[in-house]
Amino acid sequence: MSQTQKVLELNNRKITLIGTAHVSAESISEVENVISDVKPDCVAIELDEKRYESITNPDKYRELDIIKVLKRKEGFLLLANIVMASFQKRMGKNAGVKPGEEMVAAINKAKELNIPTALVDRPIQITFRRAWKKTSAYGKTQLLSALLASGFSKDEISSEEIENLKQSSEMDSMMKELSELMPAVKQVLIDERDQYLASHIWKAEGNNIVAVLGAGHLPGVEAHLKKIAENQASTDTSEIASIPESGIFSKIMMWLIPALIVAVIAFGFYIGGKDAGSKMALNWILWNGILAGLGALIAGGNPLTILVSFVGAPVTSLCPFIGVGIVAGIVQAAICKPQVKDLETLSDDAGSIKGFYKNKILRVLLVFLLSSVGSSIGTFAAGAGIVINLSEIISKILHRQP
């Protein structure tokens, strides 16, 4: 039997796991052959509803409304999806395979044989949001850097290297590296999804199941299925299928930090007078405004977008509910409306820096990202400047005392 297959006999049920590479021609043939040979009661597929729809409905992208995406606070999610899709598309070029074609093959073969299918993966937006929530500020920087680095990488990957990704030794080293670099991300992207996939494969109807999933999930899903069969693990995935709410401490800090900044500036007016207080307020406005505006400028934003970033950042930095990136991105999208051709070339354009500036949708996301980053840096810089201003005021007052 192939190293990419596991046949489990658990509680009078037969579950055949097929580990694939998402841009592998061999995986397509293997999936079709196994389904034809086994003729299972159900084919479980590592897809969620949205990814299934995007694969089976190629024109779905035409419905993308970038303004609605930003209003729903899904800008980072969309950017991550686009960059990952672009990376997988480039990987598949050498093999002559489109990303996810083995999943399409599984769906088509199941339809051909009148076999029901089950979508057993967690919704991608929940996975990314959980990863984002559970990651520290430094981890978020690492995640964005790794994402953009993979998106702009020009390294060629041969079909042989793609096939090697399905081997356990290659996967083990990759998982170990990810675990060491970003443990929280590895927990959400791999460990939690192993649990979710196994639970939903187990819930699939019938006693003879074929499950098609990425090779990296094979060991974890196998281990979790065995635990379920031995009643050592539950099939309840409600906890990992939701976005964790911010703790009471985080909620307090969301309001406490802006309140402290306003209070410190007000205190500066009170003890230092108009000039001192104005200096502190100006410090806050300029650091936030200039760096957010600079971010929008670097992103190639429209002059009005840059102005909105400058004016909006000092205000939005004090409001936990909206960031300047959302405002700037919406303004950019409203002024430079994306066209159908931008949607059609989205994944190709996401593979280069030039493409990000050429494609109007990617330009909006770039404005969103860089103005947000600029404002975040500006907030820390302005906060430090205000503390320095306050210490200078207090020092002068103390020196004036007899």
Summary of the structure (lengths in Angstrom):
residues: 402
radius of gyration: 25.5
end to end distance: 89.8
largest distance: 95.0
contacts: 1321
relative contact order: 0.12
helix: 70%
strand: 7%
